[in-house]
Amino acid sequence: MMSGGSSSLGENVNQISARIVDDDPVIRKLHSAMLKSFGVNFQLAVNGKEAVDLYRSGANIDIVSLDM
């Protein structure tokens, strides 16, 4: 959580665990590049089944990005 109206991602961004779910390899690559540049830990899933499998594996997930 950011406080004081700060617009920076803060020092703890590497503690965020993100999942990117998209069937388009270009979109996955763009998300990967962006998240790497911020130092965010992430995993990719190509479809909903892979995303659910990641969730069921017990991995901690803070945020998910997916297409509809």
JOTA-V598477 format. One record per helix or strand of 3 or more residues. SS is the DSSP state (helix for helix, strand for strand). FROM is the first residue (numbers start at 1). TO is the last residue. If there is no record, write none. Layout:
ss = <SS/SS>
from = <FROM/FROM>
to = <TO/TO>
//
This chain:
ss = <helix/strand/helix/strand/helix/strand>
from = <13/17/25/41/48/63>
to = <15/21/38/45/56/66>
//
